[in-house]
Amino acid sequence: MIRVDMQPEPAAFDQDVRQKGLDYLKRKGIPLDGLLPANTKLYPYWRSCLDELYQSYRGTCAYLAVFFERVTGGATVDHFVAKSSRAGSAYEWTNYRLACSTMNSRKWTYDDVLDPFDVEDGWFCLELVSGHIYPNPDVDGPVKESMTDTIRRLGLDGPANREMRARHYQWYREGHYDGEHLKRLSPFVWFEANRQGLL
């Protein structure tokens, strides 16, 4: 994981998502700050902004820090604060993280995952040849615990993710693409290669 900077809210978001969502909650008698009543599903007005979310965050999964194609259908809106915890947050741009479907399903409603908007550069480190991700040894205390929890919860150090990161770096080393391409495709790998003086 690397830091993700929040992008500006799209011009039509308030009209197309927030106001429709708030009106829906009001009509259904659902409190904005309370827990979502059991077996209640919210109308997914957020889907209307998925193209803008994808474009704003350049097609990069906030958790894996890799580019993925929109055409695959794998782009999803992760509500960082779960809809079930605070219904009103379901229709707020600031609560949205662009996530591939795998990461979104793993995060689900859990609250033990670090917010990519709060992650500091250098908190997570990579062994570039193996793709192994681990907390920076210089970080300690509750932050390190949260980093470990995030890696575990999202399976960031699973075999498939390790292989993907190692392959991205290997392709760069073999000259299949340059540093700018690596940065676009795999920004976490690019950041770590740059930090380690290997670009």
C-alpha distance (Angstrom), angle and dihedral (degrees) to the residues before:
residue distance angle dihedral
M1 . . .
I2 3.75 . .
R3 3.76 132.3 .
V4 3.80 116.8 -74.7
D5 3.80 118.2 -156.7
M6 3.78 115.7 -140.1
Q7 3.79 111.8 -111.9
P8 3.82 125.6 -141.9
E9 3.76 119.2 -85.4
P10 3.83 112.7 -101.9
A11 3.79 115.7 -105.4
A12 3.81 94.5 -115.6
F13 3.81 95.8 43.0
D14 3.80 97.2 95.7
Q15 3.78 92.8 51.8
D16 3.80 98.9 37.4
V17 3.79 100.7 39.1
R18 3.80 118.0 7.4
Q19 3.81 100.6 44.3
K20 3.80 93.8 40.8
G21 3.79 89.9 47.9
L22 3.78 95.5 47.9
D23 3.79 90.8 47.5
Y24 3.81 89.6 50.4
L25 3.82 91.8 51.3
K26 3.79 91.0 48.3
R27 3.82 92.8 50.2
K28 3.80 90.5 49.0
G29 3.80 92.9 46.4
I30 3.81 92.3 -122.0
P31 3.83 113.7 152.8
L32 3.80 115.7 -125.8
D33 3.81 97.0 -134.9
G34 3.77 101.0 32.5
L35 3.76 133.5 87.7
L36 3.77 116.0 -79.3
P37 3.82 108.1 -105.5
A38 3.80 114.0 -106.0
N39 3.81 116.1 -85.1
T40 3.82 91.3 12.1
K41 3.77 119.0 134.9
L42 3.77 123.3 -163.9
Y43 3.76 123.7 -135.3
P44 3.83 105.9 -104.2
Y45 3.81 100.3 -126.6
W46 3.83 86.7 150.0
R47 3.79 89.3 75.1
S48 3.79 89.2 73.9
C49 3.81 89.8 67.2
L50 3.81 97.6 46.3
D51 3.79 93.7 103.3
E52 3.80 90.5 51.9
L53 3.81 91.1 45.8
Y54 3.79 90.5 51.7
Q55 3.81 92.6 48.1
S56 3.81 94.4 43.7
Y57 3.79 91.9 54.7
R58 3.81 93.7 39.6
G59 3.79 94.0 -118.8
T60 3.79 92.9 -66.2
C61 3.80 121.2 140.3
A62 3.79 108.0 -123.8
Y63 3.81 92.0 -140.6
L64 3.81 105.1 36.9
A65 3.82 94.1 34.4
V66 3.81 92.5 -140.8
F67 3.79 131.2 121.3
F68 3.80 117.3 -111.5
E69 3.78 129.9 -175.5
R70 3.80 117.9 -106.4
V71 3.80 90.8 -145.3
T72 3.82 90.5 69.0
G73 3.79 89.6 69.5
G74 3.79 89.9 -127.3
A75 3.82 96.5 120.0
T76 3.79 113.6 110.0
V77 3.78 139.2 168.9
D78 3.78 110.2 -116.2
H79 3.79 110.6 -158.0
F80 3.78 99.0 -145.6
V81 3.80 90.8 -159.5
A82 3.78 100.9 47.7
K83 3.79 117.5 -112.4
S84 3.79 88.4 -129.4
S85 3.81 90.9 58.6
R86 3.81 98.6 48.8
A87 3.78 117.3 6.6
G88 3.80 95.1 -164.1
S89 3.81 91.3 61.7
A90 3.81 89.5 63.9
Y91 3.79 90.2 81.8
E92 3.81 100.8 41.5
W93 3.82 121.7 105.5
T94 3.81 91.3 -149.7
N95 3.81 89.1 62.9
Y96 3.81 94.9 55.3
R97 3.79 125.0 100.0
L98 3.79 121.2 -178.0
A99 3.79 106.1 -122.9
C100 3.75 137.1 170.7
S101 3.79 110.8 -117.6
T102 3.82 93.8 -106.2
M103 3.80 94.0 56.1
N104 3.80 92.5 43.1
S105 3.79 92.2 53.3
R106 3.81 91.9 47.7
K107 3.78 93.6 49.6
W108 3.80 92.0 44.2
T109 3.83 108.3 148.0
Y110 3.81 96.4 -28.3
D111 3.79 116.8 128.6
D112 3.82 98.7 -161.3
V113 3.82 94.5 88.2
L114 3.79 121.4 100.7
D115 3.78 115.9 -115.6
P116 3.83 109.3 -114.7
F117 3.82 86.6 -140.4
D118 3.82 89.2 61.9
V119 3.81 99.3 41.8
E120 3.80 114.2 110.2
D121 3.78 121.7 -140.1
G122 3.79 109.6 -97.3
W123 3.80 97.0 25.9
F124 3.80 90.6 110.0
C125 3.81 121.7 46.0
L126 3.80 134.0 -164.1
E127 3.76 136.7 -148.6
L128 3.78 94.1 -143.0
V129 3.80 98.5 -157.1
S130 3.81 94.6 51.2
G131 3.82 98.9 27.5
H132 3.82 90.5 -129.2
I133 3.81 113.3 159.4
Y134 3.80 121.6 -154.5
P135 3.82 140.2 160.7
N136 3.79 115.6 -88.3
P137 3.84 105.4 -98.4
D138 3.82 89.3 -137.1
V139 3.81 91.0 64.2
D140 3.78 116.0 80.1
G141 3.78 143.4 163.1
P142 3.82 124.3 39.5
V143 3.81 93.1 -17.6
K144 3.81 91.7 59.0
E145 3.79 90.2 48.1
S146 3.81 89.6 51.8
M147 3.79 90.4 49.2
T148 3.80 91.1 52.2
D149 3.82 90.7 47.1
T150 3.81 90.8 50.0
I151 3.80 93.3 51.0
R152 3.80 90.4 49.0
R153 3.80 97.4 43.3
L154 3.80 95.2 48.7
G155 3.80 96.1 36.5
L156 3.79 89.6 -125.8
D157 3.80 91.8 158.0
G158 3.79 95.0 46.2
P159 3.82 118.9 128.8
A160 3.81 95.6 -101.6
N161 3.79 93.5 50.4
R162 3.79 92.1 45.6
E163 3.79 90.7 50.7
M164 3.80 92.3 48.4
R165 3.81 94.3 52.1
A166 3.81 92.8 44.3
R167 3.80 90.1 49.3
H168 3.80 92.5 50.8
Y169 3.78 90.7 52.8
Q170 3.81 92.8 43.8
W171 3.80 91.5 52.0
Y172 3.79 88.9 52.5
R173 3.82 91.0 48.8
E174 3.81 90.6 50.2
G175 3.80 90.3 53.3
H176 3.80 98.0 -113.6
Y177 3.79 87.8 134.2
D178 3.78 139.6 -0.4
G179 3.79 132.5 -111.7
E180 3.81 94.2 -87.5
H181 3.79 90.9 54.5
L182 3.81 90.3 48.4
K183 3.80 89.8 50.6
R184 3.81 91.0 53.1
L185 3.81 96.0 43.1
S186 3.80 100.9 38.5
P187 3.82 112.3 10.2
F188 3.80 94.8 175.3
V189 3.81 91.7 53.7
W190 3.81 89.3 45.8
F191 3.82 91.9 49.6
E192 3.79 92.8 50.2
A193 3.80 93.9 44.7
N194 3.79 88.6 50.6
R195 3.82 93.0 46.0
Q196 3.81 90.5 50.2
G197 3.81 92.1 48.9
L198 3.79 93.6 -114.5
L199 3.81 99.3 123.9
